[in-house]
Amino acid sequence: MNVVELVEEIVKIVKDTVPEYVVILDEKTSTMLKIANGQPSVVQSWKEYWIDLYAAKDQKIMASSFRFSKPEEAVQKTVKIIDKLQPSPLYAPLPDPSGKPYSLVDKTLEEMAITGDVTRLIEDLELGELPNSAGAITVSIEKRVLRTSNGADLEGARTHFNGYMRIFADDDSSGQWSWTSTKYDPIQAKKSISTAVNLAEECKKLPREKIETGKYRVLLSPMVAGNLIESVIRAASGASVIFGMSFFRPDQIGQQLASEKLTIIDRPLMESLPGFSTFDDEGVATRDKPIIERGVLKTLLHNSKTAKLLKAETTGNAGIIWPTAFNIEVVPGDLNDEEMMEVLGNGLYATNNWYTRFQNYPEGLFSTVTRDALIVVKNGKPAGCAARARITGSMLDLIKNVEAVGKTRWPIEWWEVRLPSLLPHLLISEIGITSE
Amino acid sequence: MVKEVQVDPQLLTKAVDKALEMGAEYAEARYHRVTGFSFTLMNGYLIGASYMDSTGVAIRTIVNGGLGFASTDSLEENDVLESVGRAFKGARASSTIVKDRIGLSRERLGNAKYEVRQQKPIGSVDDSEIITTIQEIYKSLDMNIGIDVKNVLLGFTYNIEDKIIVTSDGAFIESRIPRVNMFYSITAEHGGERANRWNQLGGTGGLELIEDLKLKENLEDDLRSLKIYLVEAGTPPRGKMDVVIGPEVVGLAVHESAGHPSEADRVMGREAAQAGLSYRRRMKTGEKIGSEHATVIDDPTIPGSYGFYLYDDEGVPARPRYLIRNGVLDEFLHNRETAYAMNTQSNASARAKEWWAEPIVRMANTYFAPGDYRFEELIEDIKHGIYIKKYMEWNIDDYRWVARYVGLEAYEIKDGRLVRPVKNPALEVNSLEFYSSVDAVGRDLEFQAGTCGKGEPGQGVPVWFGGPHIRLRGVRIL
């Protein structure tokens, strides 16, 4: 059974039982090469269906999820229980469908994903030549079919090439970088791997520096900027605001909350990034939109449900329950990498981080831990490499303190930056650092 | 015994045989099904509900020292056998540049069926009645406690995990594990300041867990904690001092700073680009990391625990693992791959989240072994210190060395007494300092449910972590 037939089967079950429904079927075929200690640790290959079913009747809602090619039993249960539920305060009628189909398929990637053969990847990226390294490289073809009760009948297909590599010059000197694209782009991949190699080697060459706990000027690499901006994007979801898990409030729209140097845009229509989509999970046409423009909070991200509760319009960012961005772009500044270091003057260059956690979502209090090269910069030049440290403070202070934005941008997506993002370096004028 | 299995085990045997015919040195087929029901309430109102069904077959093969994994969400023979081909191809391709051949340790493998008993079986009560039960618990809460409770998001899930594992070297394990999980997030405000509390409760068993996990008591206690935080708590003292931490913080600390660093795949670098490495690359087994009071155990076999299992996903029988014994670094957590690489035996740590996931080294239920102190005895000779009962923020570096735990409900201790609540005391401590500073251990033992993340693609698996109250001498509060 092909994907369209499978969707039709599900529609057949639900259409006579519930007046409103959305059926989304994602067919994903992918292959991932994992590297550890400079050699493949495993090749993983998947062929899978993800089926999401939204059903609504008398303002009662169900949103079920299946990863199984024969979901009929679970579909039956979903529509059967709905009469016994209570109306949901989140309910809103499905919006009129306005999305268009899309196809953004790179044949090379499609073939690699389907065959599960990683031989070409190994050769093109010269993975047999790498020093001590670890990482993951994924190729996939993702097809989507969406049907709604109010007439959306949409299909999309896109390919996805993403990876990240961590290079160890020694156990204390490492660098990590990533890449992401809708096209097979071994040149970009090799450039990213080289960046990781250079960071590891630079850290090894530099003297060890101990840093003290205190306030610092910090240059965030695109890897770190991506991780922290993802927290900003999550906070901008209407669902986060409704559920009390955001440091933004609806009455702050139009207010200057961040530095005027900072513009963050949700770019579902950016063809180079793999979050590309012309329709959202409610069948609404997507559009590019600034979330923060020159420091002003321009919009929250909405589906029809969060829009109703927060008295706004859908922004074409459904998630059935939780609105989300597709691709993130940070608008570049005009300083090249060297100039960014000069403007930093004395401070730290954080090249990678992980484990961002919030003490208090509504107040935006967080900390995150640096990993890989943490470079001590003196007079605009790398002067030392430090052990891991923590960046601590308020997310609202962090976005206010963006002093400069780099000109060069990198397409980033990895374990700690799940949204495909096009990002420059960001210079933060003051943020807390704690160190052992 | 195990019911409702949708696959003929013969199909799994056929898949294993096909891989061997193709030339694989090892093959494994795992039928893996997770079905469940969940719903979310916002301020007591049902937002929505969901059924889930995740069913498929996973194949692993080793070919010429390369490892391949493939899976399918189809139970049709053609699709399963086609997955064998993909796993074989991936393994063979990677073997062309493998320098250190991958292999599996030889083990005494299980041939067994087991099932977790449910006192009140899932399915014996209409799912809509479960919603009503949880709503009644919510309605019974007293919200007039002197703070403005802005939002309570409350989620409930039950699921049943069925597995059949067949390996080319003789394992056959069929299992059924039902679980109940509840989480909530409370956001409250007072005097223009906001705060929130997130908590998760979980165990294996049936719907009796709704009562056993004490949802109402936990919610009430967390509302009280938020009131203390927002209304009463002041600035904490900072600097080096004695600190008592409660079971919730102790459990998290041993999970992060003893459990994760003891995962042998992390020590070997297999997760280096994702979840990171381990200080146990430098500190050897047998080396002292703590005081004699520090013993940390990971035990999958605790009945009713959220991380419960009797055989791992490579067919190895489970047992308690001593990660730190009386202050000395002891066992790693091993699956068969890491055990082979380190020339030792697996201790049954291989777990896969669902059919789309490879079995990797995971914790189950990690805890600090209790001692014999009462709480009053732990604080009675502290001249000036802090007691951290609950936390919100935490993190740890990717060598699992320096961790940070920031208190939500916490108190200043003076002259052996809790004198006032304090806000956000941040305990930052490295793993050696942490375990070395323990000089007294409580007689209580509590567990917390969690979803532990690791792997690529990410595999969140159910775990417990816990411990008693413990006392740390002379650690740093920021």
Interface residues (C-beta under 8 A of the other chain):
Chain A: T31 M32 L33 K34 I35 A36 N37 G38 Q39 P40 S41 V42 V43 Q44 S45 W46 K47 E48 Y49 K60 I61 M62 A63 S64 S65 F66 R67 F68 S69 K70 P71 E73 A74 K77 T78 I81 K84 L85 Q86 S88 P89 L90 T115 G116 D117 V118 T119 I122 L127 G128 S133 A134 G135 A136 Y164 M165 R166 F168 D171 Q176 T213 I242 F243 G244 M245 I321 W354 Y355 T356 R357 F358 Q359 N360 Y361 P362 E363 L365 F366 S367 T368 V369 R371 R388 R390 T392 W415 T434 E436
Chain B: T35 M42 Y45 L46 I47 G48 A49 S50 Y51 M52 D53 S54 T55 G56 G66 L67 G68 F69 A70 S71 T72 D73 S74 L75 D79 S83 R86 A87 K89 G90 A91 A93 S94 T96 I97 V98 K99 D100 I102 D126 D127 S128 I131 K150 N151 L153 S185 I186 T187 E189 E193 R194 A195 N196 M268 G269 R270 E271 A272 A273 Q274 G276 L277 R281 R282 E354 W355 W356 E358 M392 E393 W394 N395 I396 D397 D398 Y399 W401 V402 R404 V406 L408 N424 A426 E428 N430 E456 P457 G458 L478
